[in-house]
């Protein structure tokens, strides 16, 4: 089962780059939220970052075979 879209198959490098940039932003945002004590929101953004990293990896593996 693959989670990549037709656009991701046609433009994998752009999609992977975008997902990694979004994941980095979510990690930075999580750090800021943790610094101010918003643990619930920080965990939510961490989950989003992990999701983007996993999807980027799945797209990479699906398109490099």
Buried (B, 14 or more C-beta within 10 A) or exposed (E): EEEBEEEBEEBBEEBBEBBBEBBEBBBEBBEEBBEEEBEEBBEBBBEBBEBBBEBBEBBBEBBEE
